[in-house]
Amino acid sequence: MIPKDIVTEWRDRAPWVLDSLAFRGGTALYELHITPAARYSEDIDLVQTRPGSIGKVFDAIHDVLDPWLGKPRWKQSEGRVTLNHRFESEDVPPVGLKLKVEINSREHFTVYGLKERRFEYMEAERGRPTSKARSPSEG
């Protein structure tokens, strides 16, 4: 679970990211069409919503995730950037975890357009604030 302050910091530092990326894959399906979500995986699949350089978006993701999760191993291939973070949980004893963030920078087309959806995330001390995400809609 990504803490609220990390999400808020990213939104405040790079508000344009909302217009540059959309969720896709299992995250999009679970958030938009399956309630409650059956499961969440250890990867985040994103797609760049318009053609253009991915550099600014890539830098914004690094700026927020690296201080929290450490420097990832990453790979860039034609039309895709993948970040692989390995880190330890805050549990006692710590458990090794991994998070893969994959950005497809080539497939901008969507049959049904983008759908904006508010989603909730837990914050133990202060209840349940909301944030929003955009995702390719399937109808």
N, C-alpha and C positions, 0 to 999 in steps of 0.2 A: 504494500500500500504506500503510495507517495503522499507524504505529509502535506497538509494544506499550505503551510508557509512556502514550500517549494513551488507548488502550483501558482500561488499568488505572486511570488517573486518573479516567476517566468512570465506570467501575464503582464505584470507591471513593467518588466524590462523589455519585453518584446511582444507588444499587443498585436503586431502584424502577423504573428505566427498563426493565429486563428484563421486568417484569410489565406494562408499559404499551405496548410496541411489539413488532411482529413483522416480520421480513423478508417481502417478497412479490415477485412478478415473477421476473425472471431470476436474481437472487441466490438466492432461495429454491429455485428449480428446480435450479440448479447445485449448491448445497450439499447438498440433500436427495436428489436423484434422478439426477444425471449426474456420474459419476466417471470420469476426472477432468473438471473443468469445461472446456467447449469454449472459453469466453472469459469475461471479465468486462467490464462496460461502465463508463462513467464516471458512472453514476448509482446511487443507493441508493434503493430503493422500500421504504417502511415503511408499516405500517398500525397505527393505534391499536387496541388489543385490547378496550377497553371504552369506552362512552360517557363523556363528561366533557370538561372544559376541556383544551385542548392546551397552554396557556400554560406550565405547569411543565416539560413535556417539551421544548417549544420553547426555553425558557431553558437547560435542561441541555445541549442540543445546541450552542447558541451558546457556552456557557461553555467547552466543550471544543474545538470546532472553530475558533472565531474567533481565539484566540491563535496557533494553528498555521497556519491558512489565510487569515486576514484576515477582514474584515467581508464577508458575502455580500450580493448583491442578493437580495431575497426578495419573495415575493408570497403573499398569503393570499386564497383565494377560498372559496366555500361548500364545506366538507368537505375542504379541502386546503391545506397549507402547503408552499411550495417554496423552498428555499435554493439559490442558484447561487453557488458559490465559483469564483474564477479566481485561480490562483497559479502560481508557477514551480517546476519540479522542482529537486532538489538536484544534478542533473547539471551538468557543465561542458562546453559552455556550457548555461545553464538552458533548459528547454523550457517553453513556456506550457501549462498544464494546466487542466482544469476539472472540478468535481465538483458534481453536482446531487443534493440530498437532498430527496425528496418524501415527505411524510407524509399519508396519507389518514386523516382523522379522522372519517369518516362510516360506512365499511363495516366493521362489527365482526363480522359473521356469517362463519363458516367451515363448510363442509360436513363436513370431516373432523377438525375440531378443530385444536389447535396441537401441533406436534411439536417437542420440544427436541433439539438436536443439538450436539455438541461440534465445533468446527472448529479448524483449525490456522492459524497465521500464522507467517511466517518472521521470524526475528530473527537476523541474521548472526553476532553475537557470542556468543549463548548457546543456539543450537540451535533447537528448535521447541516453544515452549510452546503450550498450548491455551486456548481460551476457549469460551464457549457462546453460542448464539443460539437464539431460538425463531422458528418460521416456520409459517404455515398449512400443514398437511400435505395432501397429495393422496392419501392412502391408506396 
